[in-house]
Amino acid sequence: MIRYDLICDQGHEFDGWFRDSAAYDSQSRRGLLSCAVCGSAKIDKQLMAPGIMVKSNRRTEAPQKMVAGPLDPRARAMLEVMREMRKTVEENAEYVGDRFAEEARRIHFEESEKRGIYGEATQNDARALIEEGIEVHPLPRLPEDGN
């Protein structure tokens, strides 16, 4: 797999994953690429620095980037619903940062007051919480989260 930093003619930047450079070239020629923000089909690759893995910058659980397609009216409406859901959570729950798993357990086992919380957790922590019977739900990642 190869990842390219892409940009549309309106200046929106996003990334795309392709099997190889020939797959990118083929999709580009056939007009199958479009901007994840505005839907423009005029897409170019951006200049990229090579990603060289060295021991000091390896991560075991690096965040995964998502690639979105063009935003038709239904997708745009879905994004607005997701934004409203995030806003509601942020306005009505306490942000606990990277202490999310620990605080969720404390609430579940009644060692802390019952309340809504949100924060960050690794995939392993989230799986462990679910296996312990603690109800958790991921907040949707929005296009602007990567900016």
C-alpha positions in Angstrom: 0.0 0.0 0.0 1.1 3.5 -0.7 -0.3 6.7 0.8 -0.3 10.0 -1.1 -1.0 13.5 0.3 -3.6 14.9 -2.2 -5.0 18.4 -2.9 -7.9 19.5 -4.9 -8.2 22.6 -7.1 -10.0 24.4 -4.2 -7.0 23.8 -1.9 -8.5 21.1 0.3 -5.8 18.7 1.5 -6.5 15.0 2.3 -4.8 11.7 1.9 -5.5 8.6 -0.2 -4.3 5.0 0.0 -3.6 3.0 -3.1 -2.4 -0.5 -3.9 0.6 1.0 -5.7 1.4 4.1 -7.8 -0.1 2.5 -10.9 -3.5 2.2 -9.1 -3.3 5.9 -8.3 -2.5 6.8 -11.9 -5.3 4.6 -13.2 -7.9 6.0 -10.9 -6.8 9.5 -11.6 -6.9 9.0 -15.4 -10.5 7.6 -15.1 -11.7 10.5 -13.0 -12.4 8.2 -10.0 -10.7 10.5 -7.4 -12.5 13.3 -5.7 -12.0 15.7 -2.9 -13.3 14.5 0.5 -14.5 18.0 1.3 -16.0 19.6 -1.8 -16.2 16.7 -4.2 -14.0 18.3 -6.9 -12.5 15.8 -9.3 -9.4 17.9 -10.0 -7.0 16.2 -7.7 -3.2 16.3 -7.6 -0.5 14.7 -5.5 1.4 16.9 -3.2 5.1 16.9 -2.6 5.8 14.5 0.3 8.7 13.7 2.5 9.6 10.0 2.6 8.4 8.1 5.7 11.5 6.5 7.0 11.0 4.3 10.0 13.6 4.5 12.7 13.6 2.8 16.0 13.0 6.0 18.0 9.8 6.9 16.1 8.0 3.5 16.0 4.7 3.3 17.7 2.8 0.2 18.5 -0.7 1.8 18.3 -0.4 4.7 15.8 -3.7 6.4 15.0 -5.3 5.3 11.8 -6.2 7.9 9.2 -9.4 7.4 7.3 -10.1 8.3 3.6 -13.5 9.7 2.6 -15.1 9.9 -0.8 -16.9 12.8 -2.3 -19.6 14.4 -0.1 -23.0 13.9 -1.7 -25.9 15.5 0.1 -26.5 12.4 2.2 -22.9 12.2 3.4 -22.9 15.9 4.2 -26.1 15.5 6.3 -24.5 12.5 8.1 -21.4 14.6 8.9 -23.7 17.3 10.4 -25.4 14.7 12.6 -22.0 13.4 13.7 -20.9 17.0 14.5 -24.0 17.6 16.6 -23.5 14.3 18.4 -19.9 15.3 19.3 -21.0 18.7 20.3 -23.7 17.3 22.6 -21.2 14.9 24.3 -18.6 17.7 24.7 -21.3 20.0 26.3 -22.8 17.4 28.6 -19.9 15.1 29.6 -16.6 15.6 31.5 -13.4 15.4 29.5 -10.9 13.1 31.3 -8.2 12.9 28.6 -6.0 9.8 28.6 -7.5 8.7 31.9 -10.6 7.5 30.1 -10.3 3.8 30.7 -9.3 4.3 34.4 -12.2 6.7 35.1 -14.7 4.5 33.2 -13.8 1.6 35.5 -14.1 3.7 38.6 -17.6 4.8 37.6 -18.6 1.3 36.6 -17.4 -0.1 40.0 -19.1 2.8 41.8 -15.7 4.1 43.1 -16.5 7.5 41.5 -19.7 9.5 40.9 -21.8 8.3 38.0 -21.5 10.8 35.1 -20.9 11.0 31.4 -17.2 11.2 30.5 -15.2 11.3 27.3 -11.5 11.1 26.5 -8.9 9.0 24.8 -8.3 5.3 25.0 -6.2 2.8 23.0 -7.9 0.1 21.1 -6.7 -2.5 23.6 -8.1 -0.4 26.5 -11.5 0.0 24.7 -11.6 -3.8 24.0 -10.8 -4.6 27.7 -13.5 -2.2 28.9 -16.1 -3.9 26.6 -14.9 -7.4 27.7 -15.4 -6.2 31.4 -19.0 -5.3 30.6 -18.4 -1.5 30.6 -20.4 0.3 28.0 -18.2 2.6 25.8 -18.8 4.1 22.4 -16.2 5.8 20.1 -16.9 9.4 19.1 -16.9 9.8 15.4 -13.7 11.2 13.9 -14.5 14.2 11.7 -12.6 15.5 8.7 -11.5 18.6 10.7 -10.0 16.4 13.5 -6.9 15.9 11.3 -6.2 19.6 10.9 
